Amino acid sequence: MMKTNLERVYKMTFASVYPMYITKVEKKGRSKAELDTIIEWLTGFDSTTLQQLIDEQVTFEEFFKRATLNENVSLITGVICGVRIEEIEDPLMKQIRYLDKVVDELAKGKKMEKIMR
């Protein structure tokens, strides 16, 4: 991915993407509460903090700067958007793809215990 594309993704606000995550999981019969639970597992942000970050309009860059990633995050593997997560070298893009992957797994009906490795 070209640097300008990466920068564009990093500057996107979490608030602009979060509603898409909600729609994606709810379309598949999962709940916003389940989504918030896996985001908390990944980032350490409870629903109150998550709402504050949304209200602040933080970028993905700032979102992950403030996050305390789960120690088992390296167990998140596989392909997202045609790219193998384990092969992503850029640390921030890897973190964003971890989030995409767990949201994807939730939408695909994976059990919560399996998502939260």
Biopython code that builds the backbone (N, CA, C, O; Angstrom):
import numpy as np
from Bio.PDB.StructureBuilder import StructureBuilder

atoms = [
    (1, "MET", "N", (0.840, -1.181, 0.000)),
    (1, "MET", "CA", (0.000, 0.000, 0.000)),
    (1, "MET", "C", (0.886, 1.245, 0.000)),
    (1, "MET", "O", (1.872, 1.311, 0.734)),
    (2, "MET", "N", (0.538, 2.209, -0.807)),
    (2, "MET", "CA", (1.345, 3.427, -0.894)),
    (2, "MET", "C", (1.218, 4.235, 0.386)),
    (2, "MET", "O", (0.207, 4.172, 1.085)),
    (3, "LYS", "N", (2.268, 4.996, 0.678)),
    (3, "LYS", "CA", (2.302, 5.771, 1.920)),
    (3, "LYS", "C", (1.106, 6.716, 2.036)),
    (3, "LYS", "O", (0.535, 6.848, 3.118)),
    (4, "THR", "N", (0.718, 7.371, 0.950)),
    (4, "THR", "CA", (-0.413, 8.305, 1.028)),
    (4, "THR", "C", (-1.704, 7.583, 1.403)),
    (4, "THR", "O", (-2.524, 8.121, 2.147)),
    (5, "ASN", "N", (-1.886, 6.367, 0.891)),
    (5, "ASN", "CA", (-3.066, 5.587, 1.268)),
    (5, "ASN", "C", (-3.039, 5.238, 2.747)),
    (5, "ASN", "O", (-4.059, 5.319, 3.430)),
    (6, "LEU", "N", (-1.861, 4.847, 3.240)),
    (6, "LEU", "CA", (-1.721, 4.537, 4.654)),
    (6, "LEU", "C", (-2.079, 5.758, 5.490)),
    (6, "LEU", "O", (-2.842, 5.663, 6.452)),
    (7, "GLU", "N", (-1.526, 6.893, 5.119)),
    (7, "GLU", "CA", (-1.788, 8.117, 5.877)),
    (7, "GLU", "C", (-3.268, 8.463, 5.858)),
    (7, "GLU", "O", (-3.806, 8.944, 6.855)),
    (8, "ARG", "N", (-3.924, 8.225, 4.742)),
    (8, "ARG", "CA", (-5.353, 8.508, 4.654)),
    (8, "ARG", "C", (-6.140, 7.634, 5.633)),
    (8, "ARG", "O", (-7.067, 8.103, 6.293)),
    (9, "VAL", "N", (-5.760, 6.371, 5.714)),
    (9, "VAL", "CA", (-6.413, 5.452, 6.654)),
    (9, "VAL", "C", (-6.146, 5.900, 8.093)),
    (9, "VAL", "O", (-7.061, 5.915, 8.917)),
    (10, "TYR", "N", (-4.909, 6.260, 8.394)),
    (10, "TYR", "CA", (-4.547, 6.653, 9.760)),
    (10, "TYR", "C", (-5.306, 7.892, 10.216)),
    (10, "TYR", "O", (-5.610, 8.052, 11.398)),
    (11, "LYS", "N", (-5.607, 8.768, 9.254)),
    (11, "LYS", "CA", (-6.279, 10.027, 9.584)),
    (11, "LYS", "C", (-7.800, 9.875, 9.643)),
    (11, "LYS", "O", (-8.497, 10.800, 10.058)),
    (12, "MET", "N", (-8.315, 8.721, 9.233)),
    (12, "MET", "CA", (-9.757, 8.481, 9.348)),
    (12, "MET", "C", (-10.111, 8.458, 10.825)),
    (12, "MET", "O", (-9.321, 8.003, 11.653)),
    (13, "THR", "N", (-11.292, 8.945, 11.152)),
    (13, "THR", "CA", (-11.695, 8.893, 12.554)),
    (13, "THR", "C", (-12.322, 7.542, 12.849)),
    (13, "THR", "O", (-12.972, 6.931, 12.000)),
    (14, "PHE", "N", (-12.107, 7.100, 14.071)),
    (14, "PHE", "CA", (-12.750, 5.864, 14.517)),
    (14, "PHE", "C", (-14.266, 6.046, 14.438)),
    (14, "PHE", "O", (-14.993, 5.117, 14.086)),
    (15, "ALA", "N", (-14.734, 7.251, 14.768)),
    (15, "ALA", "CA", (-16.177, 7.552, 14.759)),
    (15, "ALA", "C", (-16.796, 7.358, 13.381)),
    (15, "ALA", "O", (-17.978, 7.028, 13.281)),
    (16, "SER", "N", (-16.022, 7.556, 12.320)),
    (16, "SER", "CA", (-16.561, 7.406, 10.963)),
    (16, "SER", "C", (-16.705, 5.936, 10.570)),
    (16, "SER", "O", (-17.507, 5.609, 9.695)),
    (17, "VAL", "N", (-15.947, 5.056, 11.199)),
    (17, "VAL", "CA", (-15.947, 3.639, 10.842)),
    (17, "VAL", "C", (-16.815, 2.806, 11.795)),
    (17, "VAL", "O", (-17.398, 1.799, 11.391)),
    (18, "TYR", "N", (-16.893, 3.226, 13.038)),
    (18, "TYR", "CA", (-17.635, 2.479, 14.057)),
    (18, "TYR", "C", (-19.077, 2.159, 13.642)),
    (18, "TYR", "O", (-19.512, 1.021, 13.817)),
    (19, "PRO", "N", (-19.842, 3.132, 13.094)),
    (19, "PRO", "CA", (-21.207, 2.793, 12.663)),
    (19, "PRO", "C", (-21.238, 1.691, 11.598)),
    (19, "PRO", "O", (-22.180, 0.900, 11.549)),
    (20, "MET", "N", (-20.216, 1.640, 10.753)),
    (20, "MET", "CA", (-20.135, 0.588, 9.741)),
    (20, "MET", "C", (-19.907, -0.769, 10.396)),
    (20, "MET", "O", (-20.468, -1.778, 9.968)),
    (21, "TYR", "N", (-19.079, -0.785, 11.438)),
    (21, "TYR", "CA", (-18.865, -2.025, 12.193)),
    (21, "TYR", "C", (-20.193, -2.488, 12.805)),
    (21, "TYR", "O", (-20.538, -3.668, 12.730)),
    (22, "ILE", "N", (-20.931, -1.555, 13.409)),
    (22, "ILE", "CA", (-22.214, -1.895, 14.038)),
    (22, "ILE", "C", (-23.167, -2.486, 12.996)),
    (22, "ILE", "O", (-23.769, -3.536, 13.222)),
    (23, "THR", "N", (-23.298, -1.806, 11.859)),
    (23, "THR", "CA", (-24.179, -2.282, 10.784)),
    (23, "THR", "C", (-23.768, -3.672, 10.333)),
    (23, "THR", "O", (-24.615, -4.549, 10.162)),
    (24, "LYS", "N", (-22.470, -3.878, 10.141)),
    (24, "LYS", "CA", (-21.953, -5.159, 9.665)),
    (24, "LYS", "C", (-22.329, -6.294, 10.614)),
    (24, "LYS", "O", (-22.791, -7.345, 10.170)),
    (25, "VAL", "N", (-22.134, -6.089, 11.918)),
    (25, "VAL", "CA", (-22.415, -7.185, 12.857)),
    (25, "VAL", "C", (-23.912, -7.365, 13.093)),
    (25, "VAL", "O", (-24.384, -8.491, 13.252)),
    (26, "GLU", "N", (-24.662, -6.260, 13.117)),
    (26, "GLU", "CA", (-26.108, -6.368, 13.353)),
    (26, "GLU", "C", (-26.819, -7.040, 12.184)),
    (26, "GLU", "O", (-27.804, -7.753, 12.376)),
    (27, "LYS", "N", (-26.312, -6.809, 10.962)),
    (27, "LYS", "CA", (-26.882, -7.464, 9.776)),
    (27, "LYS", "C", (-26.783, -8.982, 9.889)),
    (27, "LYS", "O", (-27.589, -9.718, 9.320)),
    (28, "LYS", "N", (-25.783, -9.429, 10.632)),
    (28, "LYS", "CA", (-25.553, -10.873, 10.792)),
    (28, "LYS", "C", (-26.093, -11.393, 12.126)),
    (28, "LYS", "O", (-25.746, -12.492, 12.559)),
    (29, "GLY", "N", (-26.951, -10.586, 12.777)),
    (29, "GLY", "CA", (-27.592, -11.059, 13.999)),
    (29, "GLY", "C", (-26.773, -10.923, 15.275)),
    (29, "GLY", "O", (-27.127, -11.492, 16.308)),
    (30, "ARG", "N", (-25.681, -10.174, 15.206)),
    (30, "ARG", "CA", (-24.879, -9.929, 16.410)),
    (30, "ARG", "C", (-25.234, -8.546, 16.949)),
    (30, "ARG", "O", (-25.905, -7.768, 16.272)),
    (31, "SER", "N", (-24.784, -8.237, 18.168)),
    (31, "SER", "CA", (-25.206, -6.986, 18.806)),
    (31, "SER", "C", (-24.063, -5.978, 18.959)),
    (31, "SER", "O", (-22.884, -6.328, 18.902)),
    (32, "LYS", "N", (-24.450, -4.728, 19.152)),
    (32, "LYS", "CA", (-23.487, -3.657, 19.431)),
    (32, "LYS", "C", (-22.737, -3.990, 20.720)),
    (32, "LYS", "O", (-21.540, -3.725, 20.831)),
    (33, "ALA", "N", (-23.444, -4.570, 21.695)),
    (33, "ALA", "CA", (-22.800, -4.944, 22.967)),
    (33, "ALA", "C", (-21.684, -5.966, 22.728)),
    (33, "ALA", "O", (-20.617, -5.876, 23.334)),
    (34, "GLU", "N", (-21.935, -6.932, 21.846)),
    (34, "GLU", "CA", (-20.900, -7.926, 21.523)),
    (34, "GLU", "C", (-19.725, -7.246, 20.822)),
    (34, "GLU", "O", (-18.565, -7.553, 21.097)),
    (35, "LEU", "N", (-20.037, -6.323, 19.919)),
    (35, "LEU", "CA", (-18.987, -5.567, 19.222)),
    (35, "LEU", "C", (-18.136, -4.811, 20.230)),
    (35, "LEU", "O", (-16.907, -4.870, 20.186)),
    (36, "ASP", "N", (-18.793, -4.100, 21.137)),
    (36, "ASP", "CA", (-18.059, -3.337, 22.151)),
    (36, "ASP", "C", (-17.199, -4.253, 23.022)),
    (36, "ASP", "O", (-16.095, -3.881, 23.421)),
    (37, "THR", "N", (-17.706, -5.444, 23.312)),
    (37, "THR", "CA", (-16.959, -6.415, 24.124)),
    (37, "THR", "C", (-15.671, -6.837, 23.421)),
    (37, "THR", "O", (-14.615, -6.893, 24.051)),
    (38, "ILE", "N", (-15.744, -7.135, 22.118)),
    (38, "ILE", "CA", (-14.510, -7.556, 21.429)),
    (38, "ILE", "C", (-13.559, -6.376, 21.234)),
    (38, "ILE", "O", (-12.342, -6.558, 21.249)),
    (39, "ILE", "N", (-14.101, -5.162, 21.051)),
    (39, "ILE", "CA", (-13.227, -3.986, 20.942)),
    (39, "ILE", "C", (-12.521, -3.758, 22.279)),
    (39, "ILE", "O", (-11.337, -3.422, 22.314)),
    (40, "GLU", "N", (-13.261, -3.944, 23.383)),
    (40, "GLU", "CA", (-12.635, -3.791, 24.707)),
    (40, "GLU", "C", (-11.561, -4.852, 24.907)),
    (40, "GLU", "O", (-10.485, -4.554, 25.426)),
    (41, "TRP", "N", (-11.845, -6.098, 24.496)),
    (41, "TRP", "CA", (-10.841, -7.163, 24.615)),
    (41, "TRP", "C", (-9.566, -6.780, 23.857)),
    (41, "TRP", "O", (-8.456, -6.972, 24.353)),
    (42, "LEU", "N", (-9.740, -6.240, 22.659)),
    (42, "LEU", "CA", (-8.593, -5.904, 21.806)),
    (42, "LEU", "C", (-7.824, -4.685, 22.317)),
    (42, "LEU", "O", (-6.593, -4.695, 22.364)),
    (43, "THR", "N", (-8.559, -3.630, 22.701)),
    (43, "THR", "CA", (-7.933, -2.320, 22.960)),
    (43, "THR", "C", (-7.861, -1.915, 24.422)),
    (43, "THR", "O", (-7.069, -1.046, 24.787)),
    (44, "GLY", "N", (-8.684, -2.541, 25.266)),
    (44, "GLY", "CA", (-8.760, -2.116, 26.660)),
    (44, "GLY", "C", (-9.766, -1.002, 26.894)),
    (44, "GLY", "O", (-9.958, -0.583, 28.035)),
    (45, "PHE", "N", (-10.418, -0.508, 25.835)),
    (45, "PHE", "CA", (-11.385, 0.593, 25.972)),
    (45, "PHE", "C", (-12.760, 0.047, 26.350)),
    (45, "PHE", "O", (-13.346, -0.730, 25.597)),
    (46, "ASP", "N", (-13.280, 0.453, 27.521)),
    (46, "ASP", "CA", (-14.657, 0.080, 27.859)),
    (46, "ASP", "C", (-15.623, 0.959, 27.062)),
    (46, "ASP", "O", (-15.192, 1.874, 26.361)),
    (47, "SER", "N", (-16.915, 0.689, 27.167)),
    (47, "SER", "CA", (-17.879, 1.410, 26.312)),
    (47, "SER", "C", (-17.910, 2.908, 26.606)),
    (47, "SER", "O", (-18.171, 3.701, 25.701)),
    (48, "THR", "N", (-17.649, 3.315, 27.852)),
    (48, "THR", "CA", (-17.606, 4.744, 28.192)),
    (48, "THR", "C", (-16.437, 5.421, 27.490)),
    (48, "THR", "O", (-16.591, 6.478, 26.878)),
    (49, "THR", "N", (-15.263, 4.796, 27.587)),
    (49, "THR", "CA", (-14.067, 5.341, 26.933)),
    (49, "THR", "C", (-14.247, 5.354, 25.420)),
    (49, "THR", "O", (-13.861, 6.313, 24.750)),
    (50, "LEU", "N", (-14.830, 4.293, 24.890)),
    (50, "LEU", "CA", (-15.091, 4.209, 23.456)),
    (50, "LEU", "C", (-15.950, 5.388, 23.009)),
    (50, "LEU", "O", (-15.664, 6.023, 21.994)),
    (51, "GLN", "N", (-16.994, 5.676, 23.764)),
    (51, "GLN", "CA", (-17.869, 6.800, 23.424)),
    (51, "GLN", "C", (-17.111, 8.127, 23.499)),
    (51, "GLN", "O", (-17.336, 9.008, 22.670)),
    (52, "GLN", "N", (-16.226, 8.280, 24.469)),
    (52, "GLN", "CA", (-15.422, 9.507, 24.583)),
    (52, "GLN", "C", (-14.525, 9.669, 23.354)),
    (52, "GLN", "O", (-14.382, 10.772, 22.826)),
    (53, "LEU", "N", (-13.927, 8.572, 22.903)),
    (53, "LEU", "CA", (-13.057, 8.610, 21.720)),
    (53, "LEU", "C", (-13.863, 8.985, 20.471)),
    (53, "LEU", "O", (-13.384, 9.711, 19.600)),
    (54, "ILE", "N", (-15.087, 8.475, 20.406)),
    (54, "ILE", "CA", (-15.970, 8.811, 19.289)),
    (54, "ILE", "C", (-16.323, 10.293, 19.345)),
    (54, "ILE", "O", (-16.266, 10.991, 18.332)),
    (55, "ASP", "N", (-16.687, 10.768, 20.528)),
    (55, "ASP", "CA", (-17.039, 12.186, 20.702)),
    (55, "ASP", "C", (-15.867, 13.106, 20.377)),
    (55, "ASP", "O", (-16.050, 14.196, 19.835)),
    (56, "GLU", "N", (-14.664, 12.653, 20.715)),
    (56, "GLU", "CA", (-13.444, 13.436, 20.443)),
    (56, "GLU", "C", (-13.043, 13.389, 18.965)),
    (56, "GLU", "O", (-12.183, 14.153, 18.525)),
    (57, "GLN", "N", (-13.670, 12.491, 18.205)),
    (57, "GLN", "CA", (-13.325, 12.320, 16.788)),
    (57, "GLN", "C", (-11.846, 11.951, 16.600)),
    (57, "GLN", "O", (-11.173, 12.489, 15.720)),
    (58, "VAL", "N", (-11.349, 11.031, 17.432)),
    (58, "VAL", "CA", (-9.939, 10.639, 17.312)),
    (58, "VAL", "C", (-9.707, 9.855, 16.024)),
    (58, "VAL", "O", (-10.572, 9.118, 15.549)),
    (59, "THR", "N", (-8.523, 10.038, 15.485)),
    (59, "THR", "CA", (-8.122, 9.284, 14.286)),
    (59, "THR", "C", (-7.736, 7.870, 14.713)),
    (59, "THR", "O", (-7.533, 7.605, 15.898)),
    (60, "PHE", "N", (-7.636, 6.968, 13.740)),
    (60, "PHE", "CA", (-7.173, 5.611, 14.043)),
    (60, "PHE", "C", (-5.783, 5.652, 14.675)),
    (60, "PHE", "O", (-5.467, 4.871, 15.572)),
    (61, "GLU", "N", (-4.964, 6.578, 14.187)),
    (61, "GLU", "CA", (-3.615, 6.722, 14.724)),
    (61, "GLU", "C", (-3.672, 7.012, 16.232)),
    (61, "GLU", "O", (-2.981, 6.366, 17.020)),
    (62, "GLU", "N", (-4.494, 7.979, 16.620)),
    (62, "GLU", "CA", (-4.634, 8.346, 18.034)),
    (62, "GLU", "C", (-5.335, 7.228, 18.816)),
    (62, "GLU", "O", (-4.971, 6.939, 19.956)),
    (63, "PHE", "N", (-6.328, 6.613, 18.202)),
    (63, "PHE", "CA", (-7.084, 5.528, 18.829)),
    (63, "PHE", "C", (-6.131, 4.430, 19.297)),
    (63, "PHE", "O", (-6.192, 3.993, 20.446)),
    (64, "PHE", "N", (-5.247, 3.987, 18.393)),
    (64, "PHE", "CA", (-4.339, 2.899, 18.747)),
    (64, "PHE", "C", (-3.171, 3.369, 19.608)),
    (64, "PHE", "O", (-2.578, 2.569, 20.332)),
    (65, "LYS", "N", (-2.834, 4.649, 19.539)),
    (65, "LYS", "CA", (-1.801, 5.193, 20.413)),
    (65, "LYS", "C", (-2.262, 5.100, 21.871)),
    (65, "LYS", "O", (-1.460, 4.842, 22.768)),
    (66, "ARG", "N", (-3.560, 5.311, 22.096)),
    (66, "ARG", "CA", (-4.118, 5.283, 23.458)),
    (66, "ARG", "C", (-4.497, 3.881, 23.918)),
    (66, "ARG", "O", (-4.695, 3.649, 25.111)),
    (67, "ALA", "N", (-4.599, 2.952, 22.983)),
    (67, "ALA", "CA", (-5.043, 1.586, 23.305)),
    (67, "ALA", "C", (-3.958, 0.807, 24.043)),
    (67, "ALA", "O", (-2.764, 1.054, 23.871)),
    (68, "THR", "N", (-4.400, -0.132, 24.860)),
    (68, "THR", "CA", (-3.505, -1.112, 25.467)),
    (68, "THR", "C", (-3.916, -2.449, 24.853)),
    (68, "THR", "O", (-4.857, -3.100, 25.306)),
    (69, "LEU", "N", (-3.186, -2.834, 23.817)),
    (69, "LEU", "CA", (-3.583, -4.042, 23.091)),
    (69, "LEU", "C", (-3.472, -5.290, 23.964)),
    (69, "LEU", "O", (-2.563, -5.419, 24.785)),
    (70, "ASN", "N", (-4.405, -6.190, 23.769)),
    (70, "ASN", "CA", (-4.429, -7.458, 24.482)),
    (70, "ASN", "C", (-3.128, -8.216, 24.212)),
    (70, "ASN", "O", (-2.605, -8.199, 23.098)),
    (71, "GLU", "N", (-2.623, -8.870, 25.234)),
    (71, "GLU", "CA", (-1.351, -9.598, 25.077)),
    (71, "GLU", "C", (-1.453, -10.750, 24.080)),
    (71, "GLU", "O", (-0.431, -11.212, 23.571)),
    (72, "ASN", "N", (-2.658, -11.219, 23.796)),
    (72, "ASN", "CA", (-2.831, -12.318, 22.845)),
    (72, "ASN", "C", (-3.090, -11.845, 21.418)),
    (72, "ASN", "O", (-3.483, -12.637, 20.562)),
    (73, "VAL", "N", (-2.874, -10.573, 21.164)),
    (73, "VAL", "CA", (-3.194, -10.001, 19.858)),
    (73, "VAL", "C", (-2.458, -10.704, 18.715)),
    (73, "VAL", "O", (-2.973, -10.767, 17.598)),
    (74, "SER", "N", (-1.285, -11.220, 18.975)),
    (74, "SER", "CA", (-0.530, -11.896, 17.911)),
    (74, "SER", "C", (-1.186, -13.202, 17.479)),
    (74, "SER", "O", (-0.809, -13.776, 16.456)),
    (75, "LEU", "N", (-2.167, -13.679, 18.251)),
    (75, "LEU", "CA", (-2.891, -14.890, 17.869)),
    (75, "LEU", "C", (-3.945, -14.608, 16.798)),
    (75, "LEU", "O", (-4.532, -15.531, 16.235)),
    (76, "ILE", "N", (-4.179, -13.317, 16.523)),
    (76, "ILE", "CA", (-5.122, -12.952, 15.459)),
    (76, "ILE", "C", (-4.376, -13.090, 14.138)),
    (76, "ILE", "O", (-3.460, -12.322, 13.842)),
    (77, "THR", "N", (-4.782, -14.076, 13.356)),
    (77, "THR", "CA", (-4.087, -14.351, 12.101)),
    (77, "THR", "C", (-5.122, -14.535, 10.999)),
    (77, "THR", "O", (-6.328, -14.542, 11.245)),
    (78, "GLY", "N", (-4.626, -14.679, 9.804)),
    (78, "GLY", "CA", (-5.518, -14.909, 8.676)),
    (78, "GLY", "C", (-5.473, -13.764, 7.693)),
    (78, "GLY", "O", (-4.594, -12.904, 7.746)),
    (79, "VAL", "N", (-6.446, -13.771, 6.789)),
    (79, "VAL", "CA", (-6.462, -12.796, 5.701)),
    (79, "VAL", "C", (-7.616, -11.825, 5.914)),
    (79, "VAL", "O", (-8.737, -12.227, 6.226)),
    (80, "ILE", "N", (-7.325, -10.550, 5.742)),
    (80, "ILE", "CA", (-8.361, -9.524, 5.768)),
    (80, "ILE", "C", (-8.093, -8.578, 4.603)),
    (80, "ILE", "O", (-6.971, -8.107, 4.420)),
    (81, "CYS", "N", (-9.115, -8.311, 3.832)),
    (81, "CYS", "CA", (-8.983, -7.465, 2.632)),
    (81, "CYS", "C", (-7.873, -7.981, 1.712)),
    (81, "CYS", "O", (-7.136, -7.196, 1.115)),
    (82, "GLY", "N", (-7.764, -9.307, 1.606)),
    (82, "GLY", "CA", (-6.790, -9.906, 0.696)),
    (82, "GLY", "C", (-5.352, -9.881, 1.178)),
    (82, "GLY", "O", (-4.445, -10.249, 0.432)),
    (83, "VAL", "N", (-5.127, -9.449, 2.425)),
    (83, "VAL", "CA", (-3.765, -9.358, 2.943)),
    (83, "VAL", "C", (-3.650, -10.220, 4.196)),
    (83, "VAL", "O", (-4.496, -10.165, 5.087)),
    (84, "ARG", "N", (-2.581, -11.019, 4.244)),
    (84, "ARG", "CA", (-2.342, -11.856, 5.422)),
    (84, "ARG", "C", (-1.836, -10.963, 6.556)),
    (84, "ARG", "O", (-0.824, -10.278, 6.409)),
    (85, "ILE", "N", (-2.544, -10.976, 7.679)),
    (85, "ILE", "CA", (-2.224, -10.101, 8.813)),
    (85, "ILE", "C", (-0.779, -10.282, 9.282)),
    (85, "ILE", "O", (-0.084, -9.309, 9.578)),
    (86, "GLU", "N", (-0.338, -11.541, 9.343)),
    (86, "GLU", "CA", (1.017, -11.816, 9.830)),
    (86, "GLU", "C", (2.095, -11.162, 8.972)),
    (86, "GLU", "O", (3.218, -10.963, 9.434)),
    (87, "GLU", "N", (1.764, -10.829, 7.735)),
    (87, "GLU", "CA", (2.758, -10.273, 6.810)),
    (87, "GLU", "C", (2.751, -8.747, 6.767)),
    (87, "GLU", "O", (3.579, -8.146, 6.082)),
    (88, "ILE", "N", (1.833, -8.118, 7.485)),
    (88, "ILE", "CA", (1.773, -6.648, 7.487)),
    (88, "ILE", "C", (2.922, -6.123, 8.338)),
    (88, "ILE", "O", (3.051, -6.477, 9.510)),
    (89, "GLU", "N", (3.756, -5.276, 7.739)),
    (89, "GLU", "CA", (4.934, -4.783, 8.453)),
    (89, "GLU", "C", (4.653, -3.508, 9.229)),
    (89, "GLU", "O", (5.218, -3.303, 10.303)),
    (90, "ASP", "N", (3.784, -2.643, 8.700)),
    (90, "ASP", "CA", (3.495, -1.377, 9.367)),
    (90, "ASP", "C", (2.705, -1.654, 10.656)),
    (90, "ASP", "O", (1.607, -2.207, 10.591)),
    (91, "PRO", "N", (3.247, -1.279, 11.825)),
    (91, "PRO", "CA", (2.598, -1.616, 13.100)),
    (91, "PRO", "C", (1.176, -1.063, 13.239)),
    (91, "PRO", "O", (0.289, -1.767, 13.722)),
    (92, "LEU", "N", (0.951, 0.166, 12.829)),
    (92, "LEU", "CA", (-0.387, 0.748, 12.960)),
    (92, "LEU", "C", (-1.382, 0.062, 12.031)),
    (92, "LEU", "O", (-2.510, -0.224, 12.431)),
    (93, "MET", "N", (-0.971, -0.205, 10.794)),
    (93, "MET", "CA", (-1.872, -0.894, 9.868)),
    (93, "MET", "C", (-2.195, -2.293, 10.397)),
    (93, "MET", "O", (-3.322, -2.769, 10.255)),
    (94, "LYS", "N", (-1.219, -2.940, 10.999)),
    (94, "LYS", "CA", (-1.447, -4.270, 11.573)),
    (94, "LYS", "C", (-2.514, -4.173, 12.668)),
    (94, "LYS", "O", (-3.400, -5.025, 12.736)),
    (95, "GLN", "N", (-2.444, -3.156, 13.520)),
    (95, "GLN", "CA", (-3.418, -2.977, 14.598)),
    (95, "GLN", "C", (-4.813, -2.723, 14.032)),
    (95, "GLN", "O", (-5.799, -3.264, 14.531)),
    (96, "ILE", "N", (-4.891, -1.903, 12.996)),
    (96, "ILE", "CA", (-6.185, -1.627, 12.355)),
    (96, "ILE", "C", (-6.757, -2.922, 11.777)),
    (96, "ILE", "O", (-7.955, -3.180, 11.897)),
    (97, "ARG", "N", (-5.916, -3.723, 11.161)),
    (97, "ARG", "CA", (-6.376, -4.987, 10.577)),
    (97, "ARG", "C", (-6.768, -6.000, 11.646)),
    (97, "ARG", "O", (-7.665, -6.813, 11.420)),
    (98, "TYR", "N", (-6.117, -5.969, 12.800)),
    (98, "TYR", "CA", (-6.565, -6.817, 13.920)),
    (98, "TYR", "C", (-8.016, -6.479, 14.251)),
    (98, "TYR", "O", (-8.849, -7.369, 14.422)),
    (99, "LEU", "N", (-8.302, -5.191, 14.339)),
    (99, "LEU", "CA", (-9.667, -4.747, 14.649)),
    (99, "LEU", "C", (-10.630, -5.208, 13.558)),
    (99, "LEU", "O", (-11.694, -5.755, 13.850)),
    (100, "ASP", "N", (-10.250, -4.983, 12.297)),
    (100, "ASP", "CA", (-11.098, -5.422, 11.185)),
    (100, "ASP", "C", (-11.376, -6.927, 11.269)),
    (100, "ASP", "O", (-12.499, -7.376, 11.037)),
    (101, "LYS", "N", (-10.348, -7.686, 11.600)),
    (101, "LYS", "CA", (-10.465, -9.153, 11.622)),
    (101, "LYS", "C", (-11.416, -9.614, 12.717)),
    (101, "LYS", "O", (-12.248, -10.488, 12.474)),
    (102, "VAL", "N", (-11.313, -9.043, 13.927)),
    (102, "VAL", "CA", (-12.207, -9.501, 14.996)),
    (102, "VAL", "C", (-13.653, -9.083, 14.724)),
    (102, "VAL", "O", (-14.585, -9.806, 15.076)),
    (103, "VAL", "N", (-13.843, -7.914, 14.095)),
    (103, "VAL", "CA", (-15.189, -7.490, 13.710)),
    (103, "VAL", "C", (-15.747, -8.462, 12.662)),
    (103, "VAL", "O", (-16.909, -8.863, 12.724)),
    (104, "ASP", "N", (-14.906, -8.825, 11.714)),
    (104, "ASP", "CA", (-15.265, -9.779, 10.678)),
    (104, "ASP", "C", (-15.674, -11.130, 11.278)),
    (104, "ASP", "O", (-16.684, -11.717, 10.890)),
    (105, "GLU", "N", (-14.874, -11.604, 12.223)),
    (105, "GLU", "CA", (-15.159, -12.885, 12.856)),
    (105, "GLU", "C", (-16.493, -12.839, 13.601)),
    (105, "GLU", "O", (-17.261, -13.801, 13.576)),
    (106, "LEU", "N", (-16.757, -11.725, 14.257)),
    (106, "LEU", "CA", (-18.032, -11.562, 14.959)),
    (106, "LEU", "C", (-19.185, -11.626, 13.961)),
    (106, "LEU", "O", (-20.180, -12.313, 14.192)),
    (107, "ALA", "N", (-19.044, -10.908, 12.859)),
    (107, "ALA", "CA", (-20.085, -10.877, 11.827)),
    (107, "ALA", "C", (-20.290, -12.262, 11.199)),
    (107, "ALA", "O", (-21.394, -12.599, 10.772)),
    (108, "LYS", "N", (-19.230, -13.048, 11.150)),
    (108, "LYS", "CA", (-19.330, -14.387, 10.540)),
    (108, "LYS", "C", (-19.866, -15.428, 11.514)),
    (108, "LYS", "O", (-19.962, -16.606, 11.172)),
    (109, "GLY", "N", (-20.219, -15.000, 12.733)),
    (109, "GLY", "CA", (-20.850, -15.912, 13.672)),
    (109, "GLY", "C", (-19.906, -16.692, 14.571)),
    (109, "GLY", "O", (-20.321, -17.625, 15.258)),
    (110, "LYS", "N", (-18.645, -16.310, 14.566)),
    (110, "LYS", "CA", (-17.683, -17.002, 15.424)),
    (110, "LYS", "C", (-18.050, -16.770, 16.898)),
    (110, "LYS", "O", (-18.509, -15.688, 17.264)),
    (111, "LYS", "N", (-17.848, -17.772, 17.721)),
    (111, "LYS", "CA", (-18.153, -17.654, 19.151)),
    (111, "LYS", "C", (-17.247, -16.610, 19.811)),
    (111, "LYS", "O", (-16.072, -16.479, 19.467)),
    (112, "MET", "N", (-17.816, -15.875, 20.761)),
    (112, "MET", "CA", (-17.072, -14.811, 21.460)),
    (112, "MET", "C", (-15.768, -15.344, 22.067)),
    (112, "MET", "O", (-14.731, -14.685, 21.981)),
    (113, "GLU", "N", (-15.817, -16.536, 22.681)),
    (113, "GLU", "CA", (-14.615, -17.090, 23.314)),
    (113, "GLU", "C", (-13.506, -17.334, 22.297)),
    (113, "GLU", "O", (-12.322, -17.198, 22.608)),
    (114, "LYS", "N", (-13.901, -17.698, 21.076)),
    (114, "LYS", "CA", (-12.914, -17.942, 20.018)),
    (114, "LYS", "C", (-12.316, -16.629, 19.504)),
    (114, "LYS", "O", (-11.127, -16.560, 19.195)),
    (115, "ILE", "N", (-13.149, -15.593, 19.415)),
    (115, "ILE", "CA", (-12.672, -14.296, 18.945)),
    (115, "ILE", "C", (-11.695, -13.711, 19.959)),
    (115, "ILE", "O", (-10.635, -13.198, 19.602)),
    (116, "MET", "N", (-12.080, -13.803, 21.241)),
    (116, "MET", "CA", (-11.228, -13.281, 22.307)),
    (116, "MET", "C", (-10.269, -14.384, 22.761)),
    (116, "MET", "O", (-10.458, -15.015, 23.801)),
    (117, "ARG", "N", (-9.266, -14.584, 21.967)),
    (117, "ARG", "CA", (-8.320, -15.693, 22.108)),
    (117, "ARG", "C", (-7.689, -15.766, 23.486)),
    (117, "ARG", "O", (-6.873, -16.651, 23.746)),
]
sb = StructureBuilder()
sb.init_structure("model")
sb.init_model(0)
sb.init_chain("A")
sb.init_seg("    ")
for serial, (resi, resn, name, xyz) in enumerate(atoms, 1):
    if name == "N":
        sb.init_residue(resn, " ", resi, " ")
    sb.init_atom(name, np.array(xyz, "f"), 0.0, 1.0, " ", f" {name:<3s}", serial, name[0])
structure = sb.get_structure()
